[in-house]
Amino acid sequence: MYIIINNLFNFLQILIMIRVILSWISYNSYNGFIKILFHITDVVLDPIREVIPSQMGGVDFSPMVAFIILGFLKNFLLSVI
C-alpha cells in the first residue's frame, strides 16, 4: 500500500510539472496526451484556483500550492500506514 500511495502522488506531481513546462512553450492542444494531461491535472488544480486567485501578476500559483498540498497529504497518508 505504501508503494502505491507514494507512486500515485509522485505521478500527480510529475504530471503537474509537465503541465507547468508546457505553459512555457507552444504545444498542440488537440494532442491526445495533452488533453489527458490537462484533464487529470485540472482535477487537482481547479479546486485550488477557486480558493486563490488563479493569476496574480501573470503568474499562476496553483501548481505550487498543489505541490505543497500533495506533499503534506502524501506524508500524512504514509505516516498513517
C-alpha positions as CSV (number, residue, x, y, z in Angstrom):
1,M,0.0,0.0,0.0
2,Y,2.9,2.3,0.8
3,I,4.4,2.0,-2.7
4,I,1.0,2.6,-4.4
5,I,0.3,5.8,-2.5
6,N,3.8,7.1,-2.9
7,N,3.9,6.4,-6.6
8,L,0.4,7.9,-7.2
9,F,1.4,11.2,-5.5
10,N,4.7,11.2,-7.3
11,F,2.9,10.6,-10.6
12,L,0.5,13.5,-10.0
13,Q,3.4,15.8,-9.1
14,I,5.2,14.8,-12.3
15,L,2.1,15.5,-14.4
16,I,1.7,18.9,-12.8
17,M,5.4,19.7,-13.5
18,I,4.9,18.7,-17.2
19,R,1.9,21.0,-17.4
20,V,3.9,23.9,-15.9
21,I,6.7,23.2,-18.5
22,L,4.1,23.1,-21.3
23,S,2.9,26.5,-20.2
24,W,6.3,27.9,-21.1
25,I,6.3,26.5,-24.7
26,S,3.8,26.2,-27.5
27,Y,2.0,22.9,-27.8
28,N,-0.7,21.3,-29.9
29,S,-3.9,21.4,-27.7
30,Y,-5.5,18.8,-29.9
31,N,-2.9,16.2,-28.9
32,G,-4.4,13.2,-27.1
33,F,-1.7,13.2,-24.4
34,I,-2.1,16.9,-23.8
35,K,-5.9,16.5,-23.4
36,I,-5.5,13.7,-20.9
37,L,-2.8,15.6,-19.0
38,F,-5.0,18.7,-18.7
39,H,-8.0,16.6,-17.6
40,I,-6.1,14.8,-14.9
41,T,-4.3,17.9,-13.6
42,D,-7.4,20.1,-13.7
43,V,-9.0,17.7,-11.1
44,V,-6.2,18.8,-8.8
45,L,-5.7,22.4,-9.9
46,D,-9.3,23.7,-10.4
47,P,-10.3,23.5,-6.7
48,I,-7.2,25.4,-5.7
49,R,-7.9,28.1,-8.4
50,E,-11.4,28.5,-6.9
51,V,-9.8,29.4,-3.5
52,I,-6.9,31.6,-4.5
53,P,-6.8,33.9,-7.5
54,S,-5.6,31.9,-10.5
55,Q,-3.2,34.5,-11.6
56,M,-1.5,37.2,-9.6
57,G,0.7,39.4,-11.6
58,G,0.6,37.0,-14.6
59,V,1.8,34.0,-12.6
60,D,-0.4,31.0,-11.8
61,F,0.5,29.9,-8.3
62,S,-1.9,26.9,-8.2
63,P,0.7,24.3,-9.2
64,M,2.9,25.5,-6.4
65,V,0.1,25.2,-3.9
66,A,-0.8,21.8,-5.3
67,F,2.7,20.6,-4.8
68,I,2.6,21.7,-1.2
69,I,-0.8,20.2,-0.5
70,L,0.1,16.9,-2.3
71,G,3.3,16.7,-0.3
72,F,1.6,17.2,3.0
73,L,-1.2,14.8,2.1
74,K,1.3,12.2,0.9
75,N,3.4,12.5,4.1
76,F,0.2,12.2,6.2
77,L,-1.1,9.2,4.5
78,L,2.3,7.4,4.5
79,S,2.7,8.1,8.2
80,V,-0.7,6.6,9.0
81,I,0.1,3.4,7.1
